Amino acid sequence: MTATAVELPEQRVTTRLGFNTRVSWTDDAGPGPGLRDGIALYRAAEALGYQSAWAYQRHFDHYLSSPLPFFAAVGQHTERIALGSAVIPMRYQDPILLAEAAGTTDLLVGGRLELALATGSLAGWDPIFGGVSTDARTEARRRLERFLAAVDGETLHVVDGPGQGAPVGTPIRVTPHSPGLRGRLRHGAASAGSASEAARLGLGLIVGTVLRGLEPGESFPQYQARVIETYRTTWRAERGTEPPPVAVAASILPGTTAALRETYAAYDLQRRTEGMAASRPRGALEPVISADLPDGMSISPVHHGDPDSVAAAVLADPGLAAADEIVLFLPPAFGLDANVRLITDLAREVAPALGWAPG
């Protein structure tokens, strides 16, 4: 499909509103206050009526590396908001241990866990998490399928000899089992191919802020809409039912004051010039990837300005227009006060124009 063949989707109602945070901290404050600020942010979002809150997983840096214990803690301070990971790379997970932790966490938070998983990998981490005999993506897909079987409650092993902790013939399944968790798993898609894979596996879809596989001349929003349509088309063809709601992560920064508009414009400039290296908390590692991305790869635009112009830009964005749920990507260097102000302004000044109502 070429870029010129992409049709703009009909505007869908934004039924759910969420945000995505890295739960970051600075060298001077340390991780303890950063984690507690993360809990406070989730509480503020729930009070505003947000339906979901997502945490980005990043190892070996000034960001949350283990989302599940964090979600278990957040669950003790909230009652309704869905708690999502965006995303967990399966290449670096033990699928059975992850299934056990996910089931435990989901039960503790009252069935509010929404895990987004990915089959990509980060170059250079394999020696830390252990090498494999095959390529990283193949191994990630194997672990994902093993994890899905475990969450489904399938028999993983039948005791076939003494000394295995149970009588011979006992079917071994992951415990504790949370029956509804399988229906709340998503695939984090960065391409049309991964969106198709999500549909084939029967997983929900969340589309991130970095995409791969753009056609020449195709914009990020156009390709995002194509990724979503690929998912829905594949789902209907494979399953004969309507697909579940699709979530997209987006940078939407409505400035309700001149000072905020200046701050958000500066962030946009930094993101366009530094790419994914933009907006780092003090002391965080500097990513090696720059704003000069390889051909066919693109980073999402930042919609900023006064609330009316931001709402108009979101409505005109074909990728966001195709989504059922918008997940606000919070700049990683923003502190608690700046984040609470941003999620408040989005909920009150922009989201109602998208058809959203507080949960």
Backbone hydrogen bonds in HBPLUS format (Angstrom, degrees):
<---DONOR---> <-ACCEPTOR-->    atom                        ^
c    i                          cat <-CA-CA->   ^        H-A-AA   ^      H-
h    n   atom  resd res      DA  || num        DHA   H-A  angle D-A-AA Bond
n    s   type  num  typ     dist DA aas  dist angle  dist       angle   num
A0005-ALA N   A0002-THR O   3.08 MM   3  5.46 151.9  2.16 108.7 117.2     1
A0006-VAL N   A0003-ALA O   3.26 MM   3  5.68 167.9  2.27 113.6 117.3     2
A0012-ARG N   A0321-ALA O   3.03 MM 309  5.80 154.0  2.10 149.1 155.5     3
A0014-THR N   A0354-LEU O   3.26 MM 340  5.84 173.8  2.26 145.2 147.1     4
A0015-THR N   A0324-ASP O   2.83 MM 309  5.74 130.9  2.07 149.7 164.3     5
A0326-ILE N   A0016-ARG O   3.25 MM 310  6.68 149.4  2.35 156.7 153.4     6
A0051-GLN N   A0017-LEU O   2.96 MM  34  5.65 138.3  2.14 148.7 161.6     7
A0052-SER N   A0017-LEU O   3.32 MM  35  6.41 154.1  2.39 141.1 139.1     8
A0018-GLY N   A0326-ILE O   2.88 MM 308  6.16 158.9  1.93 156.2 155.1     9
A0328-LEU N   A0018-GLY O   2.82 MM 310  6.06 162.6  1.85 132.4 126.4    10
A0054-TRP N   A0019-PHE O   2.72 MM  35  5.94 166.6  1.73 161.8 165.9    11
A0020-ASN N   A0328-LEU O   2.67 MM 308  5.87 150.9  1.75 157.7 151.3    12
A0330-LEU N   A0020-ASN O   3.10 MM 310  6.05 175.9  2.10 160.0 161.3    13
A0021-THR N   A0054-TRP O   2.88 MM  33  6.29 160.1  1.92 152.9 152.8    14
A0056-TYR N   A0021-THR O   2.80 MM  35  5.97 160.1  1.83 148.6 154.3    15
A0064-LEU N   A0022-ARG O   3.13 MM  42  6.15 172.9  2.13 166.0 168.2    16
A0025-TRP N   A0062-HIS O   3.19 MM  37  5.64 140.8  2.35 144.0 145.4    17
A0030-GLY N   A0026-THR O   2.86 MM   4  5.72 163.4  1.89 154.9 160.6    18
A0027-ASP N   A0282-ARG O   3.08 MM 255  6.05 140.4  2.24 132.6 144.4    19
A0035-LEU N   A0031-PRO O   2.86 MM   4  6.03 157.0  1.91 158.8 162.9    20
A0036-ARG N   A0032-GLY O   3.09 MM   4  6.38 160.6  2.12 153.0 158.6    21
A0037-ASP N   A0033-PRO O   2.83 MM   4  6.01 151.8  1.90 147.6 155.5    22
A0038-GLY N   A0034-GLY O   3.01 MM   4  6.25 143.8  2.14 137.8 147.7    23
A0039-ILE N   A0035-LEU O   3.16 MM   4  6.58 149.9  2.25 145.6 152.1    24
A0040-ALA N   A0036-ARG O   3.06 MM   4  6.39 158.6  2.11 146.8 152.5    25
A0041-LEU N   A0037-ASP O   2.90 MM   4  6.17 148.0  2.01 148.1 156.6    26
A0042-TYR N   A0038-GLY O   3.15 MM   4  6.46 155.4  2.21 148.0 153.5    27
A0043-ARG N   A0039-ILE O   3.05 MM   4  6.36 155.6  2.11 150.0 156.8    28
A0044-ALA N   A0040-ALA O   2.98 MM   4  6.23 155.2  2.04 146.0 152.6    29
A0045-ALA N   A0041-LEU O   2.97 MM   4  6.22 156.9  2.02 149.0 155.1    30
A0046-GLU N   A0042-TYR O   3.03 MM   4  6.26 159.6  2.07 149.4 154.2    31
A0047-ALA N   A0043-ARG O   3.09 MM   4  6.34 156.4  2.15 146.2 152.4    32
A0048-LEU N   A0044-ALA O   3.13 MM   4  6.42 136.0  2.33 140.0 151.5    33
A0048-LEU N   A0045-ALA O   3.10 MM   3  5.09 129.0  2.37  94.9 108.5    34
A0050-TYR N   A0045-ALA O   3.03 MM   5  5.38 156.9  2.08 154.9 148.1    35
A0049-GLY N   A0046-GLU O   3.04 MM   3  5.11 152.9  2.12 102.6 111.2    36
A0359-GLY N   A0049-GLY O   2.78 MM 310  4.64 174.8  1.78 127.6 127.5    37
A0082-ALA N   A0051-GLN O   2.98 MM  31  6.13 174.0  1.99 138.6 138.3    38
A0053-ALA N   A0082-ALA O   2.91 MM  29  6.12 140.0  2.07 148.8 159.1    39
A0084-GLY N   A0053-ALA O   2.85 MM  31  5.99 173.8  1.85 149.0 150.9    40
A0055-ALA N   A0084-GLY O   2.81 MM  29  6.33 147.3  1.92 153.8 161.2    41
A0086-ALA N   A0055-ALA O   3.03 MM  31  5.91 164.5  2.06 135.2 136.7    42
A0058-ARG N   A0064-LEU O   2.90 MM   6  6.00 166.7  1.92 153.1 157.6    43
A0071-PHE N   A0067-PRO O   2.80 MM   4  6.08 154.8  1.87 158.2 166.1    44
A0072-ALA N   A0068-LEU O   2.98 MM   4  6.23 154.7  2.04 150.1 157.0    45
A0073-ALA N   A0069-PRO O   3.10 MM   4  6.33 148.5  2.20 139.8 147.2    46
A0074-VAL N   A0070-PHE O   2.86 MM   4  6.19 162.2  1.89 152.9 158.2    47
A0075-GLY N   A0071-PHE O   2.81 MM   4  5.94 153.2  1.88 148.6 155.7    48
A0076-GLN N   A0073-ALA O   3.06 MM   3  5.47 146.8  2.17 108.1 117.3    49
A0077-HIS N   A0074-VAL O   2.85 MM   3  5.29 158.4  1.90 115.8 123.2    50
A0083-LEU N   A0112-ARG O   2.84 MM  29  5.87 162.2  1.87 145.5 151.5    51
A0114-GLU N   A0083-LEU O   2.85 MM  31  5.86 156.5  1.90 142.8 141.0    52
A0085-SER N   A0114-GLU O   3.15 MM  29  6.70 139.7  2.32 139.3 148.1    53
A0116-ALA N   A0085-SER O   2.91 MM  31  5.34 131.4  2.15 129.8 144.7    54
A0088-ILE N   A0116-ALA O   2.92 MM  28  6.37 149.2  2.02 142.6 151.5    55
A0118-ALA N   A0088-ILE O   3.04 MM  30  5.96 144.4  2.17 144.9 138.2    56
A0092-TYR N   A0089-PRO O   3.31 MM   3  6.14 157.9  2.37 119.5 123.6    57
A0090-MET N   A0118-ALA O   2.90 MM  28  5.98 173.7  1.90 165.1 164.1    58
A0093-GLN N   A0090-MET O   3.14 MM   3  5.12 165.5  2.16 116.5 114.1    59
A0098-LEU N   A0094-ASP O   2.93 MM   4  6.05 160.3  1.97 161.0 167.4    60
A0099-ALA N   A0095-PRO O   3.02 MM   4  6.09 149.7  2.12 133.7 141.7    61
A0100-GLU N   A0096-ILE O   2.96 MM   4  6.26 155.6  2.02 150.7 156.9    62
A0101-ALA N   A0097-LEU O   2.96 MM   4  6.20 165.2  1.99 149.4 153.2    63
A0102-ALA N   A0098-LEU O   2.79 MM   4  5.91 157.4  1.84 149.3 156.1    64
A0103-GLY N   A0099-ALA O   2.97 MM   4  6.04 163.3  2.00 146.1 150.4    65
A0104-THR N   A0100-GLU O   3.01 MM   4  6.20 162.6  2.04 149.4 154.3    66
A0105-THR N   A0101-ALA O   2.91 MM   4  6.04 165.3  1.93 149.0 153.3    67
A0106-ASP N   A0102-ALA O   2.88 MM   4  5.98 165.3  1.90 151.8 156.1    68
A0107-LEU N   A0103-GLY O   3.13 MM   4  6.26 158.7  2.18 145.8 150.8    69
A0108-LEU N   A0104-THR O   3.05 MM   4  6.27 154.0  2.12 146.6 154.2    70
A0109-VAL N   A0105-THR O   2.99 MM   4  6.24 147.0  2.10 151.9 160.4    71
A0111-GLY N   A0106-ASP O   2.79 MM   5  4.95 171.1  1.80 157.4 154.4    72
A0110-GLY N   A0107-LEU O   3.35 MM   3  5.20 164.0  2.38 100.6 104.0    73
A0186-ARG N   A0115-LEU O   2.74 MM  71  6.06 157.8  1.79 160.0 160.7    74
A0117-LEU N   A0186-ARG O   2.88 MM  69  6.19 162.4  1.91 143.2 144.3    75
A0188-GLY N   A0117-LEU O   2.73 MM  71  5.65 171.1  1.74 157.4 158.3    76
A0125-TRP N   A0122-LEU O   3.30 MM   3  6.10 164.2  2.33 143.3 144.0    77
A0128-ILE N   A0125-TRP O   2.90 MM   3  5.36 131.7  2.14 113.7 127.2    78
A0129-PHE N   A0125-TRP O   3.17 MM   4  6.47 159.1  2.21 159.9 166.2    79
A0130-GLY N   A0126-ASP O   2.79 MM   4  5.51 118.7  2.17 147.2 160.9    80
A0139-GLU N   A0135-ASP O   3.07 MM   4  6.31 160.5  2.11 154.6 160.6    81
A0140-ALA N   A0136-ALA O   2.88 MM   4  6.10 151.5  1.96 146.4 154.8    82
A0141-ARG N   A0137-ARG O   2.95 MM   4  6.21 157.3  2.00 151.1 156.2    83
A0142-ARG N   A0138-THR O   3.02 MM   4  6.28 154.5  2.09 145.3 152.3    84
A0143-ARG N   A0139-GLU O   2.97 MM   4  6.24 160.9  2.00 150.5 155.2    85
A0144-LEU N   A0140-ALA O   2.86 MM   4  6.06 150.1  1.95 145.7 154.7    86
A0145-GLU N   A0141-ARG O   3.01 MM   4  6.22 163.8  2.04 150.7 153.6    87
A0146-ARG N   A0142-ARG O   3.05 MM   4  6.28 152.8  2.12 144.9 152.8    88
A0147-PHE N   A0143-ARG O   2.86 MM   4  6.04 153.6  1.93 145.3 152.7    89
A0148-LEU N   A0144-LEU O   2.88 MM   4  6.16 160.5  1.92 154.0 158.9    90
A0149-ALA N   A0145-GLU O   3.06 MM   4  6.23 155.1  2.12 142.4 148.6    91
A0150-ALA N   A0146-ARG O   3.06 MM   4  6.30 152.9  2.13 142.9 150.3    92
A0151-VAL N   A0147-PHE O   2.89 MM   4  6.18 161.3  1.92 156.8 161.5    93
A0152-ASP N   A0148-LEU O   2.91 MM   4  6.01 146.9  2.02 141.8 151.2    94
A0154-GLU N   A0149-ALA O   3.06 MM   5  5.49 156.7  2.12 170.4 163.5    95
A0153-GLY N   A0150-ALA O   3.08 MM   3  5.27 152.1  2.16 102.1 110.8    96
A0156-LEU N   A0172-ILE O   2.78 MM  16  5.66 165.1  1.80 175.3 176.3    97
A0172-ILE N   A0157-HIS O   2.69 MM  15  5.14 161.9  1.72 172.7 172.3    98
A0159-VAL N   A0170-THR O   2.94 MM  11  5.26 165.4  1.96 148.3 147.1    99
A0169-GLY N   A0159-VAL O   2.68 MM  10  5.10 167.8  1.69 142.8 146.1   100
A0170-THR N   A0167-PRO O   3.14 MM   3  5.84 150.8  2.23 145.1 144.8   101
A0181-LEU N   A0178-SER O   3.18 MM   3  5.72 162.7  2.21 122.1 127.4   102
A0184-ARG N   A0181-LEU O   2.81 MM   3  5.23 161.0  1.84 118.1 124.6   103
A0204-GLY N   A0185-LEU O   2.96 MM  19  6.09 163.9  1.99 150.8 145.6   104
A0187-HIS N   A0204-GLY O   2.77 MM  17  6.06 152.2  1.84 141.1 143.4   105
A0206-ILE N   A0187-HIS O   3.16 MM  19  6.27 158.8  2.21 150.7 147.4   106
A0189-ALA N   A0206-ILE O   2.96 MM  17  6.25 156.4  2.02 152.9 160.4   107
A0212-ARG N   A0190-ALA O   2.66 MM  22  5.85 158.0  1.70 175.9 175.7   108
A0195-ALA N   A0191-SER O   3.12 MM   4  6.36 143.8  2.25 139.9 150.1   109
A0196-SER N   A0192-ALA O   3.02 MM   4  6.30 152.5  2.09 146.2 152.6   110
A0197-GLU N   A0193-GLY O   3.04 MM   4  6.35 153.5  2.11 143.9 151.4   111
A0198-ALA N   A0194-SER O   3.00 MM   4  6.20 151.6  2.08 140.2 147.1   112
A0199-ALA N   A0195-ALA O   3.16 MM   4  6.49 157.0  2.22 147.1 152.1   113
A0200-ARG N   A0196-SER O   2.98 MM   4  6.29 160.0  2.02 152.1 157.7   114
A0201-LEU N   A0197-GLU O   3.00 MM   4  6.21 147.7  2.11 148.7 157.0   115
A0203-LEU N   A0198-ALA O   2.93 MM   5  5.10 170.9  1.94 155.4 152.9   116
A0202-GLY N   A0199-ALA O   3.09 MM   3  5.06 151.9  2.17  99.8 108.5   117
A0247-ALA N   A0205-LEU O   3.11 MM  42  6.38 174.5  2.12 151.7 152.7   118
A0207-VAL N   A0247-ALA O   2.89 MM  40  6.38 154.1  1.96 145.7 151.2   119
A0249-ALA N   A0207-VAL O   2.84 MM  42  6.18 164.8  1.87 174.9 179.2   120
A0300-SER N   A0209-THR O   2.85 MM  91  5.01 153.9  1.92 148.1 149.3   121
A0211-LEU N   A0298-SER O   2.92 MM  87  5.47 163.3  1.94 159.1 164.4   122
A0298-SER N   A0211-LEU O   2.92 MM  87  5.47 156.0  1.98 152.0 158.0   123
A0213-GLY N   A0296-GLY O   2.57 MM  83  4.80 135.6  1.76 139.2 153.4   124
A0214-LEU N   A0296-GLY O   3.08 MM  82  4.52 158.9  2.12 119.9 119.5   125
A0218-GLU N   A0215-GLU O   3.01 MM   3  5.32 161.8  2.05 135.8 135.6   126
A0223-TYR N   A0219-SER O   2.97 MM   4  6.21 164.7  1.99 154.7 158.8   127
A0224-GLN N   A0220-PHE O   2.82 MM   4  5.99 160.1  1.86 157.8 164.3   128
A0225-ALA N   A0221-PRO O   3.03 MM   4  6.22 156.2  2.09 144.7 150.0   129
A0226-ARG N   A0222-GLN O   3.03 MM   4  6.36 147.9  2.14 141.1 150.5   130
A0226-ARG N   A0223-TYR O   2.99 MM   3  4.84 113.0  2.45  90.6 107.5   131
A0227-VAL N   A0223-TYR O   2.78 MM   4  6.09 153.0  1.85 155.5 162.9   132
A0228-ILE N   A0224-GLN O   3.07 MM   4  6.34 159.6  2.11 148.0 152.8   133
A0229-GLU N   A0225-ALA O   2.96 MM   4  6.18 160.2  2.00 146.8 152.5   134
A0230-THR N   A0226-ARG O   2.86 MM   4  6.00 153.6  1.93 146.5 153.7   135
A0231-TYR N   A0227-VAL O   3.09 MM   4  6.36 154.5  2.15 144.6 150.8   136
A0232-ARG N   A0228-ILE O   3.04 MM   4  6.37 164.4  2.06 153.2 156.6   137
A0233-THR N   A0229-GLU O   2.86 MM   4  5.98 163.3  1.89 152.0 156.9   138
A0234-THR N   A0230-THR O   2.95 MM   4  6.01 164.5  1.97 147.9 152.5   139
A0235-TRP N   A0231-TYR O   2.90 MM   4  6.03 161.9  1.93 150.3 155.9   140
A0236-ARG N   A0232-ARG O   3.05 MM   4  6.22 167.2  2.07 148.1 151.0   141
A0237-ALA N   A0233-THR O   3.02 MM   4  6.22 158.3  2.07 146.9 153.3   142
A0238-GLU N   A0234-THR O   2.82 MM   4  5.93 157.7  1.86 154.8 160.8   143
A0239-ARG N   A0235-TRP O   2.78 MM   4  5.67 158.5  1.83 154.6 160.2   144
A0240-GLY N   A0236-ARG O   2.85 MM   4  4.67 142.4  1.99 119.4 128.2   145
A0324-ASP N   A0246-VAL O   2.94 MM  78  5.29 155.0  2.00 145.5 153.5   146
A0325-GLU N   A0246-VAL O   2.99 MM  79  6.14 147.8  2.10 153.2 150.6   147
A0248-VAL N   A0325-GLU O   2.95 MM  77  6.38 149.7  2.04 155.7 162.5   148
A0327-VAL N   A0248-VAL O   2.79 MM  79  5.82 164.4  1.81 158.7 155.8   149
A0250-ALA N   A0327-VAL O   2.88 MM  77  6.09 150.6  1.97 154.0 155.8   150
A0329-PHE N   A0250-ALA O   2.76 MM  79  5.44 169.5  1.77 143.0 144.6   151
A0303-HIS N   A0251-SER O   2.89 MM  52  6.13 170.7  1.90 161.2 158.1   152
A0253-LEU N   A0303-HIS O   2.72 MM  50  6.00 168.4  1.73 166.2 170.3   153
A0255-GLY N   A0305-GLY O   2.71 MM  50  5.51 175.6  1.71 164.8 163.2   154
A0261-ARG N   A0257-THR O   3.00 MM   4  6.28 160.6  2.04 151.0 156.5   155
A0262-GLU N   A0258-ALA O   3.02 MM   4  6.25 150.0  2.12 144.8 152.6   156
A0263-THR N   A0259-ALA O   2.98 MM   4  6.27 155.1  2.04 145.5 152.5   157
A0264-TYR N   A0260-LEU O   2.88 MM   4  6.11 164.0  1.90 157.9 161.2   158
A0265-ALA N   A0261-ARG O   2.97 MM   4  6.05 149.9  2.06 140.1 148.3   159
A0266-ALA N   A0262-GLU O   3.03 MM   4  6.21 152.7  2.11 144.6 151.5   160
A0267-TYR N   A0263-THR O   3.08 MM   4  6.40 148.8  2.18 142.9 151.3   161
A0268-ASP N   A0264-TYR O   2.98 MM   4  6.23 157.7  2.03 145.3 151.1   162
A0269-LEU N   A0265-ALA O   3.00 MM   4  6.26 160.8  2.03 148.9 153.4   163
A0270-GLN N   A0266-ALA O   2.95 MM   4  6.16 159.8  1.99 145.4 151.3   164
A0271-ARG N   A0267-TYR O   2.85 MM   4  6.07 156.4  1.91 151.8 158.2   165
A0272-ARG N   A0268-ASP O   2.93 MM   4  6.17 152.4  2.01 149.5 156.9   166
A0273-THR N   A0269-LEU O   3.00 MM   4  6.16 139.7  2.17 144.9 155.5   167
A0274-GLU N   A0270-GLN O   2.70 MM   4  5.61 148.9  1.79 148.6 157.1   168
A0275-GLY N   A0271-ARG O   2.79 MM   4  4.68 132.2  2.02 120.2 128.4   169
A0277-ALA N   A0274-GLU O   3.24 MM   3  5.46 156.2  2.30 129.0 127.4   170
A0278-ALA N   A0275-GLY O   3.13 MM   3  5.84 165.4  2.15 122.8 125.1   171
A0284-ALA N   A0281-PRO O   3.04 MM   3  5.68 166.5  2.05 143.6 144.5   172
A0293-LEU N   A0291-ALA O   3.02 MM   2  5.65 122.1  2.36 109.6  93.3   173
A0297-MET N   A0294-PRO O   3.12 MM   3  5.66 142.9  2.26 143.1 141.3   174
A0310-VAL N   A0306-ASP O   3.00 MM   4  6.18 155.8  2.06 158.9 166.6   175
A0311-ALA N   A0307-PRO O   2.91 MM   4  6.07 161.1  1.94 150.1 154.9   176
A0312-ALA N   A0308-ASP O   3.03 MM   4  6.26 156.6  2.09 144.2 150.7   177
A0313-ALA N   A0309-SER O   2.95 MM   4  6.13 151.9  2.03 141.3 148.9   178
A0314-VAL N   A0310-VAL O   2.95 MM   4  6.20 158.0  2.00 153.3 158.6   179
A0315-LEU N   A0311-ALA O   3.04 MM   4  6.24 162.4  2.07 148.7 153.3   180
A0316-ALA N   A0312-ALA O   3.06 MM   4  6.22 136.2  2.26 138.5 149.9   181
A0317-ASP N   A0314-VAL O   3.15 MM   3  5.14 155.5  2.21 102.1 109.7   182
A0321-ALA N   A0317-ASP O   2.83 MM   4  5.95 153.2  1.90 156.2 165.3   183
A0322-ALA N   A0318-PRO O   3.20 MM   4  6.18 132.8  2.43 131.7 140.7   184
A0323-ALA N   A0320-LEU O   3.16 MM   3  5.24 154.2  2.23 103.0 110.7   185
A0334-PHE N   A0331-PRO O   3.02 MM   3  5.63 163.1  2.05 123.3 128.8   186
A0339-ASN N   A0335-GLY O   2.95 MM   4  6.11 157.1  2.01 154.8 162.0   187
A0340-VAL N   A0336-LEU O   2.88 MM   4  6.08 162.9  1.91 158.5 162.8   188
A0341-ARG N   A0337-ASP O   3.01 MM   4  6.18 158.1  2.05 146.5 152.7   189
A0342-LEU N   A0338-ALA O   3.03 MM   4  6.20 154.5  2.09 141.0 148.1   190
A0343-ILE N   A0339-ASN O   2.93 MM   4  6.21 170.1  1.94 159.4 160.4   191
A0344-THR N   A0340-VAL O   2.99 MM   4  5.99 147.5  2.10 141.0 150.3   192
A0345-ASP N   A0341-ARG O   2.95 MM   4  6.15 164.5  1.98 151.1 154.6   193
A0346-LEU N   A0342-LEU O   2.98 MM   4  6.16 160.8  2.02 151.8 157.3   194
A0347-ALA N   A0343-ILE O   3.11 MM   4  6.12 161.9  2.14 137.6 142.6   195
A0348-ARG N   A0344-THR O   2.99 MM   4  6.12 155.4  2.06 150.5 157.2   196
A0349-GLU N   A0345-ASP O   2.81 MM   4  5.39 155.6  1.86 142.5 149.4   197
A0350-VAL N   A0346-LEU O   3.24 MM   4  5.13 151.9  2.33 122.8 129.4   198
A0351-ALA N   A0346-LEU O   2.86 MM   5  5.92 177.0  1.86 173.4 172.3   199
A0353-ALA N   A0350-VAL O   2.94 MM   3  5.63 137.3  2.12 121.7 132.5   200
A0354-LEU N   A0351-ALA O   2.87 MM   3  5.14 151.9  1.95 111.0 120.4   201
A0356-TRP N   A0351-ALA O   3.26 MM   5  5.48 155.6  2.32 146.8 139.5   202
A0355-GLY N   A0352-PRO O   3.14 MM   3  5.22 162.9  2.17 105.7 110.2   203
